[in-house]
């Protein structure tokens, strides 16, 4: 992590689900460069059973824009706030189209400092046509019996929590997992009950092995992913659009088309930080046989729109990490963001349609 032809366009967009966004979405434009729409036949429906109308409209919109426009994103600094969003607005004059939060402090409950109780922030963002995403750095006890949240961890090196036991009924690990899923359900239902769709990205970067959910190989990880999916499905969380994160060349870790809506890639290059990421894009297109939207779910340096459009790696959105990567000048300068956000091929919040269900 930190460490076209018009006919071709019709083939691509027709593969998405059937929500009617007539008159709401920006008119598609021919891609400026090398995007190959012929290689994509996107999944027609969301994985979630009976998805909410708002989730369908968001997915349809993302399908329609794929290969035409790239959404600008911003990651909350640590938990649930608008720090990076407001910095980008002040710096560029534009709000990003997508705001991402993190349930990293779930183990602490709901003190004010986490921000999780501030549903007004999320409601105002959605009502202003912004999209919302969420990650979950899932903290677990370092050792069996530990209950102090400050002593928990999500890095493999910081806990002996065994993911291979996480779905085994009666195990210590399964008890922790079930209790934490119960907790996250409470928060996700609050968004559902406000008709706010969520781009949901749990259990990310598993194949890297640095997080406990990826420490015991792909089979243990996939069992946990599917278990989480099924539990949230049982809870009626039909507002979720599921994003699985690849490390670029890890097909054995893919949970399966029936459990994934969008495939993300996290990129922190150390050289040519604004260059195209075409190699990774092509790998993911091959991994999914062109059935899934592809997104730059985290990044250090943001590829310049000119590079993406010329090479054809037109991710659904980009999400620079918080702190140094956004407001601290690491990889991305203020002028870089002004250049990126002012490009009309990049969708900022003011360029977004109203995706509320009618």
C-alpha positions as CSV (number, residue, x, y, z in Angstrom):
1,X,0.0,0.0,0.0
2,X,2.2,2.8,1.3
3,X,5.2,1.4,1.4
4,X,-14.1,4.2,-30.9
5,X,-16.0,4.3,-32.8
6,X,-19.6,5.0,-31.7
7,X,-20.6,1.4,-32.4
8,X,-17.8,0.2,-30.2
9,X,-18.9,2.4,-27.4
10,X,-22.4,1.1,-27.6
11,X,-21.1,-2.5,-27.2
12,X,-19.3,-1.5,-24.0
13,X,-22.0,0.5,-22.3
14,X,-24.8,-1.9,-23.2
15,X,-23.1,-4.6,-21.1
16,X,-23.9,-2.7,-17.9
17,X,-27.1,-3.0,-16.0
18,X,-30.3,-1.4,-17.1
19,X,-30.7,1.7,-14.9
20,X,-32.0,4.7,-16.8
21,X,-29.7,7.7,-16.6
22,X,-31.1,9.4,-19.6
23,X,-30.3,13.1,-19.6
24,X,-28.3,12.9,-16.5
25,X,-24.9,11.7,-17.6
26,X,-22.3,13.7,-19.6
27,X,-22.4,12.9,-23.3
28,X,-19.7,10.2,-24.1
29,X,-16.9,11.4,-26.2
30,X,-14.6,9.3,-28.4
31,X,-11.5,8.4,-26.4
32,X,-8.5,10.6,-27.0
33,X,-6.0,7.8,-27.3
34,X,-5.4,4.1,-27.0
35,X,-8.3,2.7,-25.0
36,X,-9.5,-0.5,-26.6
37,X,-13.2,-0.9,-25.8
38,X,-13.4,-4.1,-27.8
39,X,-11.6,-6.1,-25.1
40,X,-14.3,-5.2,-22.5
41,X,-17.8,-6.8,-22.1
42,X,-18.6,-5.6,-18.6
43,X,-20.7,-7.6,-16.3
44,X,-24.4,-6.7,-16.8
45,X,-25.5,-6.7,-13.2
46,X,-24.1,-6.1,-9.7
47,X,-23.1,-9.0,-7.6
48,X,-25.4,-8.0,-4.7
49,X,-28.8,-9.6,-4.9
50,X,-31.5,-7.0,-5.6
51,X,-29.2,-4.1,-5.5
52,X,-30.6,-0.7,-4.5
53,X,-31.7,1.6,-7.3
54,X,-28.9,4.1,-6.3
55,X,-26.2,1.4,-6.5
56,X,-27.5,0.4,-10.0
57,X,-27.4,4.0,-11.2
58,X,-23.8,4.5,-9.9
59,X,-22.7,1.2,-11.5
60,X,-24.4,2.1,-14.8
61,X,-22.7,5.5,-14.7
62,X,-19.3,4.1,-14.1
63,X,-19.8,1.6,-17.0
64,X,-20.9,4.4,-19.3
65,X,-17.9,6.6,-18.5
66,X,-15.3,3.8,-18.6
67,X,-12.8,4.5,-21.3
68,X,-14.2,8.1,-21.7
69,X,-13.7,9.8,-18.5
70,X,-11.7,9.2,-15.3
71,X,-13.2,10.1,-11.9
72,X,-11.0,12.1,-9.4
73,X,-10.9,10.7,-5.9
74,X,-9.7,11.7,-2.5
75,X,-8.9,9.5,0.6
76,X,-9.8,10.6,4.1
77,X,-6.8,11.2,6.3
78,X,-7.0,8.1,8.5
79,X,-10.7,7.7,9.3
80,X,-13.8,9.8,8.3
81,X,-13.2,13.4,7.4
82,X,-13.0,15.9,4.6
83,X,-9.4,17.1,5.2
84,X,-8.0,16.0,1.8
85,X,-11.2,16.8,0.0
86,X,-11.2,20.4,1.2
87,X,-7.5,20.8,0.6
88,X,-8.0,19.7,-3.0
89,X,-10.9,22.1,-3.4
90,X,-8.9,25.0,-2.0
91,X,-5.9,24.1,-4.2
92,X,-7.7,23.3,-7.5
93,X,-11.1,25.0,-7.3
94,X,-12.7,21.6,-7.8
95,X,-14.0,18.9,-5.4
96,X,-13.1,15.3,-6.3
97,X,-16.0,13.2,-7.6
98,X,-15.2,10.4,-5.1
99,X,-14.6,10.6,-1.4
100,X,-13.2,7.5,0.4
101,X,-13.3,6.8,4.1
102,X,-11.7,4.0,6.2
103,X,-13.2,1.9,9.0
104,X,-9.8,1.5,10.5
105,X,-10.9,2.4,14.0
106,X,-13.9,0.0,14.2
107,X,-12.3,-1.7,17.2
108,X,-12.6,1.5,19.2
109,X,-16.4,1.6,19.0
110,X,-17.8,5.0,18.1
111,X,-16.0,7.9,19.8
112,X,-16.5,11.3,18.2
113,X,-12.9,11.4,16.9
114,X,-13.6,8.5,14.5
115,X,-16.3,10.5,12.7
116,X,-18.3,7.4,12.0
117,X,-21.4,8.8,13.6
118,X,-21.4,11.9,11.3
119,X,-23.9,10.7,8.7
120,X,-24.7,14.3,7.8
121,X,-21.3,14.6,6.2
122,X,-22.0,11.6,4.0
123,X,-25.5,12.7,3.2
124,X,-24.4,16.2,2.1
125,X,-21.7,14.7,-0.1
126,X,-24.1,12.3,-1.8
127,X,-26.7,15.1,-2.2
128,X,-24.1,17.2,-3.9
129,X,-23.6,14.4,-6.5
130,X,-20.4,13.0,-4.9
131,X,-19.8,9.3,-4.8
132,X,-18.6,7.6,-1.6
133,X,-16.2,4.7,-1.1
134,X,-14.9,2.9,2.0
135,X,-11.9,0.8,2.8
136,X,-11.4,-1.3,6.0
137,X,-8.0,-1.7,7.6
138,X,-9.3,-4.5,9.7
139,X,-7.6,-4.4,13.2
140,X,-7.5,-7.7,15.1
141,X,-5.9,-8.6,18.4
142,X,-2.2,-9.2,18.3
143,X,-2.6,-12.2,20.5
144,X,-5.6,-14.2,21.7
145,X,-7.1,-12.5,24.7
146,X,-5.9,-9.0,23.8
147,X,-8.8,-6.5,24.1
148,X,-7.0,-3.1,24.1
149,X,-7.7,-1.6,20.6
150,X,-4.4,0.3,20.8
151,X,-2.6,-3.0,20.9
152,X,-4.4,-4.4,17.8
153,X,-3.0,-4.5,14.3
154,X,-3.7,-5.3,10.7
155,X,-0.1,-6.0,9.5
156,X,0.9,-9.6,9.3
157,X,4.0,-8.8,11.3
158,X,1.9,-7.3,14.2
159,X,-0.4,-10.1,14.9
160,X,-0.5,-13.9,15.1
161,X,-4.2,-13.9,14.0
162,X,-4.6,-16.9,11.7
163,X,-6.8,-16.1,8.6
164,X,-7.0,-19.8,7.8
165,X,-9.1,-20.2,11.0
166,X,-11.2,-17.1,10.4
167,X,-14.1,-19.0,8.8
168,X,-13.9,-22.1,11.0
169,X,-16.8,-22.2,13.3
170,X,-15.9,-22.3,16.9
171,X,-12.3,-21.0,16.5
172,X,-11.0,-18.0,18.4
173,X,-10.4,-16.2,15.0
174,X,-13.9,-16.9,13.8
175,X,-15.4,-15.4,17.0
176,X,-13.4,-12.2,16.3
177,X,-14.4,-12.1,12.7
178,X,-18.1,-12.6,13.4
179,X,-18.2,-9.9,16.1
180,X,-16.4,-7.4,13.8
181,X,-18.7,-8.1,10.9
182,X,-21.6,-7.5,13.3
183,X,-20.0,-4.1,14.1
184,X,-19.4,-3.1,10.5
185,X,-22.9,-4.0,9.5
186,X,-24.3,-1.4,11.9
187,X,-22.3,1.3,10.1
188,X,-23.0,0.1,6.6
189,X,-26.7,-0.1,7.3
190,X,-26.8,3.5,8.3
191,X,-25.6,4.4,4.8
192,X,-28.1,2.0,3.2
193,X,-31.0,3.4,5.2
194,X,-30.1,6.9,3.8
195,X,-30.1,5.4,0.2
196,X,-26.3,6.2,-0.1
197,X,-24.5,3.7,-2.4
198,X,-21.0,2.7,-1.4
199,X,-18.0,1.5,-3.4
200,X,-16.9,-1.1,-0.8
201,X,-13.2,-2.1,-0.8
202,X,-12.4,-4.5,2.1
203,X,-9.5,-7.0,2.4
204,X,-7.3,-5.1,0.0
205,X,-3.8,-5.9,-1.3
206,X,-4.2,-9.5,0.0
207,X,-1.7,-11.1,-2.3
208,X,1.0,-8.8,-1.0
209,X,1.0,-10.8,2.2
210,X,1.6,-7.8,4.4
211,X,-1.9,-7.8,5.9
212,X,-3.1,-10.7,8.0
213,X,-5.9,-11.5,5.6
214,X,-3.3,-12.4,3.0
215,X,-0.8,-14.2,5.2
216,X,-1.9,-17.8,4.5
217,X,-2.3,-17.8,0.8
218,X,-5.2,-17.3,-1.7
219,X,-7.6,-20.1,-0.5
220,X,-7.8,-18.8,3.0
221,X,-8.3,-15.3,1.7
222,X,-11.0,-16.2,-0.8
223,X,-12.9,-18.1,1.9
224,X,-12.9,-15.0,4.1
225,X,-13.9,-12.7,1.2
226,X,-16.8,-15.0,0.3
227,X,-17.9,-15.3,3.9
228,X,-17.9,-11.5,4.3
229,X,-19.8,-11.1,1.1
230,X,-22.4,-13.7,2.1
231,X,-22.8,-12.2,5.6
232,X,-23.4,-8.7,4.3
233,X,-25.8,-10.1,1.7
234,X,-27.7,-11.8,4.4
235,X,-27.9,-8.5,6.3
236,X,-29.6,-6.9,3.3
237,X,-26.8,-4.5,2.4
238,X,-27.9,-4.0,-1.1
239,X,-26.2,-0.6,-1.4
240,X,-22.7,-2.1,-1.8
241,X,-20.6,-2.2,-5.0
242,X,-17.8,-4.7,-4.3
243,X,-14.2,-3.7,-5.2
244,X,-11.4,-6.3,-5.0
245,X,-7.8,-5.1,-5.1
246,X,-5.2,-6.9,-7.2
247,X,-1.5,-6.5,-7.0
248,X,-1.3,-6.8,-10.8
249,X,-0.4,-10.5,-11.4
250,X,-2.4,-12.6,-8.9
251,X,-5.2,-14.5,-10.6
252,X,-5.2,-17.2,-7.9
253,X,-6.5,-14.6,-5.4
254,X,-9.5,-13.5,-7.4
255,X,-12.7,-14.4,-5.5
256,X,-14.7,-14.9,-8.6
257,X,-17.0,-12.8,-10.9
258,X,-20.0,-13.6,-8.7
259,X,-18.4,-11.8,-5.7
260,X,-16.6,-8.9,-7.4
261,X,-18.0,-5.8,-9.3
262,X,-14.8,-3.8,-9.8
263,X,-11.2,-4.7,-9.8
264,X,-8.7,-2.2,-8.3
265,X,-5.0,-1.7,-8.4
266,X,-2.8,0.0,-5.9
267,X,0.2,1.7,-7.3
268,X,3.1,3.6,-5.6
269,X,5.8,4.0,-8.3
270,X,9.1,5.5,-7.3
271,X,10.1,6.7,-10.7
272,X,8.0,8.3,-13.5
273,X,5.3,8.8,-10.9
274,X,2.9,10.4,-13.3
275,X,3.4,8.0,-16.2
276,X,0.8,5.6,-17.7
277,X,0.2,2.3,-15.9
278,X,-0.7,0.5,-19.0
279,X,1.1,-2.7,-18.2
280,X,-0.9,-3.2,-14.9
281,X,-4.1,-2.2,-16.7
282,X,-3.6,-4.8,-19.4
283,X,-2.8,-7.5,-16.8
284,X,-6.1,-6.8,-15.0
285,X,-8.1,-6.7,-18.2
286,X,-6.7,-10.2,-19.0
287,X,-7.2,-11.5,-15.4
288,X,-10.9,-10.6,-15.6
289,X,-11.3,-11.4,-19.4
290,X,-12.6,-7.8,-19.7
291,X,-15.7,-8.4,-17.6
292,X,-15.0,-6.0,-14.8
293,X,-14.4,-2.3,-14.5
294,X,-10.8,-1.4,-13.6
295,X,-9.8,1.3,-11.1
296,X,-6.7,2.8,-9.6
297,X,-8.0,2.2,-6.1
298,X,-4.9,3.7,-4.4
299,X,-1.9,5.6,-5.8
300,X,1.0,7.7,-4.9
301,X,1.6,9.7,-8.0
302,X,-1.5,10.2,-10.1
303,X,-1.0,9.4,-13.8
304,X,-1.4,12.5,-15.9
305,X,-4.6,12.4,-17.9
306,X,-2.6,12.9,-21.1
307,X,-0.6,9.7,-20.4
308,X,-3.7,7.7,-19.5
309,X,-5.6,8.7,-22.6
310,X,-2.7,8.3,-24.9
311,X,-1.8,4.8,-23.7
312,X,-5.3,3.6,-23.0
313,X,-5.1,2.7,-19.3
314,X,-8.2,4.7,-18.5
315,X,-9.0,3.7,-15.0
316,X,-12.6,4.2,-13.7
317,X,-11.2,6.5,-11.0
318,X,-7.9,7.3,-9.3
319,X,-7.4,7.6,-5.5
320,X,-4.3,9.3,-4.2
321,X,-3.4,8.3,-0.7
322,X,-3.8,10.9,2.0
323,X,-1.2,13.1,3.8
324,X,2.1,13.4,2.0
325,X,0.7,11.9,-1.2
326,X,-2.1,14.5,-1.4
327,X,-1.5,17.6,0.6
328,X,2.2,17.1,1.5
329,X,3.7,17.3,-2.0
330,X,5.1,13.8,-2.2
331,X,4.8,12.7,-5.8
332,X,1.9,15.1,-6.4
333,X,2.5,18.9,-6.3
334,X,-0.3,21.4,-6.0
335,X,0.3,22.3,-9.6
336,X,0.0,18.6,-10.6
337,X,-3.4,18.5,-9.0
338,X,-4.5,21.8,-10.7
339,X,-3.4,20.3,-14.1
340,X,-5.2,17.0,-13.4
341,X,-8.4,18.4,-12.0
342,X,-8.8,21.1,-14.7
343,X,-8.6,18.5,-17.5
344,X,-12.2,18.0,-18.8
345,X,-11.5,14.3,-19.2
346,X,-11.3,14.1,-15.4
347,X,-14.7,14.0,-13.7
348,X,-14.8,16.2,-10.6
349,X,-17.9,16.6,-8.4
350,X,-19.2,19.6,-10.4
351,X,-19.1,17.5,-13.5
352,X,-21.1,14.6,-12.0
353,X,-24.8,13.9,-12.7
354,X,-27.5,13.4,-10.1
355,X,-27.5,9.6,-9.6
356,X,-30.3,9.6,-6.9
357,X,-33.1,7.2,-7.7
358,X,-36.2,8.8,-9.0
